[in-house]
Amino acid sequence: MSSSRRSRPSQTAVFALAVGALIIGTSLILLFYGVNVLTEGEEFLTGLYPPIAVTSQGAEIRSLYTAIFLIAVAIFLVVEGLIIWSVIRYRRKPGDVDLPPQTHGNNVAEFVWTVVPTILVIFMFIVSWQTLNSVDVNSPSAQTKIRAVAGQFQWTFEYLDQAGDKAIYTEYQPLTEKGGGMYVPAGRTVQLSLFVSPKDVIHAFYVPQFLFKRDVVPGRTTAFDFTVNESDAGQTFRGQCAELCGTLHSTMLFDVKAVTAAEFDTWLAGKVEAANATPPPAPSGAAPSGGAGETLKITAKDITYLETNLTAKASAPFRIDFDNEDASVPHNVSIHLGSATGTEVFKGAIFPGVATQTYDVPALDAGAYAFVCTVHPTMTGTLTVQ
């Protein structure tokens, strides 16, 4: 008996040394290959937690997540600790030949594992209900009202009047790097309405740093309020459609640009003024605005150009009769030198379908060009000027 007692510590020591050697050896290998163990470990732990919220509503959601996360960690540690303790405490020892005493029923244990989970569930229900009621507020006195219109496969942002009935400016470009995106005033309450045509499919509005996702159901308008922190003015947050909506789902990205309230007012006033100064698209069959030259026809349908190879005369102006047959979907025709990513030499006005417009294109030098939809970069064609 005494010899077996002396052997057990030695076996434990060997096992501990083996585990320690494995950890040290793995760390040395990772360091040899340039892996920063601390940084990678920090990134792993950070990945288990939501990003820092940039809205006041997101901060409440993150606080709720923290509370429930800590409860889950505590339960995990208690349960795993009891399992490990039980394995060690009641393991079979040399010389044990009889079964240990069996316990059939324990009123205290049954009371604890019934009452404690009940209290935890009631607590989580209450704090979740409070947070839901707070982030789902839809205030009629919101200072800024915007409507985000989803469609296969792009986002359009309509800036509404104070009553929320009329769009005073429509932004067709969803990304700031292309001059668009959704601009919002930091520090002000923004009421965002979500809409998609009854003939479209379900989409979802999701900005990771808002810690909030809301489905956009065809034919149904939903709204919620958010307030970007004033300290986050000047930042741009990437958003996306978070519902698989078709073949070009991956292109349904958008930017949210947070600016100061004064910058937002100036920006919106400039956009409204420019939109009011721009003449509306010419109706179908209307005469072009002027300028001689040949006329090319381009038709957009089902998020593609039906014509993909066109030819125009060099050093002579020409016209493009553009027919947008995609209902409520904004398109245009822009011409780029060489390829779709080359220098832009002409950009036609963006407008939603079903509608037509005639573009007057200035004379171009002989060469290869590409025509592209600014809103949908996957829509491309080749223009040869000769």
N, C-alpha and C positions, 0 to 999 in steps of 0.2 A: 504493500500500500504506500509506503513512504517513497519507494523508487518512482512510482507512477506520479506522485505529487511533485517530485523534483523534475520530472520530464515535461510536465505541462508548461511551466514557465519558459523552459528553453524552446519549446515549439512555438509559443506565443512570440518570443523574442525573434525567432527566425522569420516568422510570418511578418512581423512589423518591419524587420530589416528588408525583407523582399519588397514590401509595399513602398517603403521609403526609397529604395534603390530604383524602383519602377518610376516613381514620380520624378526623382532627380534626373534619371536618364532621359525621360520624355522631355523635360524642361530643357536639358542641354541640347537635345536634338532640334527642338523648335528654335532655340536661340542660334544654333549653328546655321539654320536656314533663314535667319533673319526675321523670325516671328517674334513680335513683342507680346509676351505672354500676358502681361498686365493689361495692355491695350485691348488685346483680343478678348480677354476675360471681361473687361469693362463693357465692351461692345455687346458681348453675349448677354450680360445681365441687363444692359439697357434695352436690348431687343425684347425682353420680357415685359417691358413697361411702355405705356403709350408716350408719344412725344410731348414736349412741353406745350401746353395749350396757349393759343394767342388770342382767345376770346374769353370773356367773362363766363359765358355758358360752358365753354370747354374746360375751364378751371374747375367748375362744379362737377363735371363728369369725371375729371381726373381725381378729384377728392373722393368721389364715390368709389372709383376703381381702387384707390389706395386703401380705403377702409375694408373693402371686400377682399383685396389681395392679402392684407395683413391677417384677416380672419382665416383665409385659406392656408397661409403659411403656418399660423399657430396650430391649426388642426393637423396639418401635415407633420409638423414636428412632434406633436403629442402622440399621434397614432404611430408614426415610425419609431419614436422613442420607446413606446410601450411594446412594440413588436420586438425591437432589439433587446430591450430589457428582459422580456419574456423568454426569448431564445437563449440568452446567456444565463438567466436565473434558473430556468427550468430545463436546461439541457441535460441530456443523459450523461451521468458520470460513471467512471469505472466502478463496478461493484453494484450498480443499480440493477436489480433484477425484478423488482415489483413495480406495478403501476403506482404513481403518486395518488394521493387522495383526490377524488373527483368531486367537483362542485356542481350541484344541480340547483341553479336558481340563486340569485343574489338581489334582494330588494333594493339595496343602495345603488348597485351598479345599474340595474334596470331603470331606476329613477333618474340617475344622472344622464344616461345615454338617451333618455326620452325628453327630459326637460331642457337640457342644454341645447340640443339641436333646434328644439322648438323656439327657444328664446332667440337663437341666432337667426333663424328664418324670419321671425317677426321683425327683428331689428333691420335685417337687410331689406325686407319689404318696405318698411317705413322710410328708410333713407333713400331707397330707389324711387319710391313714389314722390317724395319731396323733390328730388333732383329732376325727375321727369316733368313734374308740374312747372318747375322753374325754367328748364330749357325749352319747353314747348309753348312758352308764352307767345302770344300773337297780339301785340299791342297796336291799337288803331292810331296811336300818337307817335309811331316810329318816325324819326326825322328824315330817313332816306328809305325809299321804296324801290326795289328792283325786281324784275321778273326774269328768271332764267328759263329760257325755252330750249328744251332738249329735242333732238331729232337725229335720225340716222344720217350722218354721223358727225354732228357738231353741236356746239352750244352757241346760243344767241342771248345777249343781255339787253333787256329793255329797261330804261330808266323812266320811272313813272312820276306823274305829278303827285302833289301831296294827298289828293284823294285816292290815289292808287288805281285810277280808271284809265288814264290816257298815257301812252308812251311819248315822252318828249324827245327821247333820243334812243336809237337802237345801235348797239355795237355788234357787228357781225363777226369780228375777229376774236377768237377765244384766247389767243396767246399774246402776252405783252411783247414778246420778241418780234412780233409782226405788227406791232402798233395797236393791239387790241387788249383783250382781257377785261375782267370785271374790276373796276375801280371802286373802292369803298373808303369812306372817311373813318379814320381811327378815332375812337372816343365817342362816336355817335351810334345810336341804335339803328341798325339796318334791318328792314323787314324784307326777306327774300321769298318771293313766290316762285313755285316750280310748276311748269306746265309742259305738256307734250300733246301733240295732236292725237285725237281718237284713232286715226288711221296708222299711227306709228306703233312702236313697241315700248315696253317698260324700260326705263333708264334709272339711274341713281346718282344723286349729287353727293360727292364725297371730297372733303378737304381734310387730309390726315391731321393737320395741326389745329383744326377746329374740333377734333374728336367727335365728329358728328356725321352721320350718313342718313339720307332721306330718299326713299324711292320716289320716282316720278312716274305716276300711273297715267296711262293714256286717257285723255278727256277729263282728268281730275286735277284741280289746282290745290296745292297745299302750300302753306306758308309757315315760316318760323322767323324769330328775331335772333340777331347776334350782334355783339359789340366787340370789335377788335381793340385790344389794349392800345392806349395812346403811345406807349413805349415801343410798339411794334410798327409805327408809321415808317414808311420807306421800304418795308420788306415785301417780297412777292412770294405767295404760297401757291404751290401747284395742286390742282384738283383734277378729278377724273370721274368718268362714269364708272360706277362700281357694280353694274349689272350687265352681264353678257348680253349684248343687244344686236349682234350680227357680225358679219365678216370684218368690218372696219372698227370694231369696238375699241381696239387699242389706240385709235387716233382720236378718240373723244376725250381730249385733254383740255384743260383751261387753266388760266392764271387768275389769282386774286391779288390785286395790287392795293396795299394799304397805304394811304397818304393822309396828311393832316386835313382837318376839316376845311381850312382855308384853301389848300391846294385842290381839294375835291371840288369845292364850289367854283373855282376858277376853271378847272378842267371841264366840268360839266357845262358851264356857261359857254365856253369856247366850242364844245362839240355841238351844242344846240344851235348856236349861231351858224356854224359851218353847215349843219344839216339843213337849216332853213334857207341858206343861200344856194344850196345845190338844187338844180331843177330836177323834178321827178323823172323816172325812166320814161322814154318815149313809148307810147302805146303801140301795139302790134300793127304793122302796116304803115306807120307814120313815116314821113319823109325824114331823111337824115338831116343833121344840123348844118351841113355844108361841107365843102371840100370835095374836089373831084377824085376820081380813082375807082378802081374795081371794088367789088363788094364780096367778102367772104362770109360764109354762113357756118356758124358753130352752134350745135345743140347740146344741152346738158340734160341727161336723163339717167335716173337710177345711179346718181353720184359718179357719172362718167361722161366724157365727151363722145358723142357718136362719130364725130369727124376727128381723126387723129393725124392726118397728113394733109397739109395745105401748102399752097404756093402763092407768092405775091411778087409783084414787080419791084425791083430795086429802085431807090431814089424817087419813089412816087408815093404820095399818101394813099391810103385805102381805108375802107370801112369794114367793120365786122358786125354782122347782124347776129346778135347772140340771143338764143331762145332758151330760157330756163324753164324746163318742163317738170322740175321737181317741186311739187307743191310745198310752200312754206320753207323750203330749203334755200339758203342764200348761196349764190355762185357768182363768179365773174370770170373775166379772161384777162390775164396779165401775160406779157411777152418778156421772155428772158433770153439773153444772149448766150448762144451755145447750148445750154442745157437748162433743165428746170431749176437748178441751183445757181445759174449764172446771174450776171447783172441784170436787174430789171430795167427795161427800156420803155415799157408802157404798162399802165395798170388801169383797167376799166372799173367802173363803179360796181360795187357789190350790191346785189338786190335779190330778194327772195322770189321764188316762183309761185304760181305759174305767171310768167311775164316775159317780155322781150325788151331789148334795148339795143340801140345802134351805137357802136363806138367809132369815133374818128381817130384813126391811128396815123401819126406823122410818118414821113418817109423814113425808110430804114435802108441801111447799107446792105449790099449783097452778103449773104452768109447763111449759116444755120441758126435757127432760133427754136425755142420751145414755148408753147403757150400753156399756162398753168392756172388752175383755180386757186386763188389766194387762201380761201377758207379750207379747201380740201386739196392739199398738195399731191395726193395720189391721182388726181385728175390732170393728165398731161397729154400733149400732142406735139407734133413736129411742124414747124413753119419754115419753109425754104424760101428765101428771098433771092431772086436772081434776075 
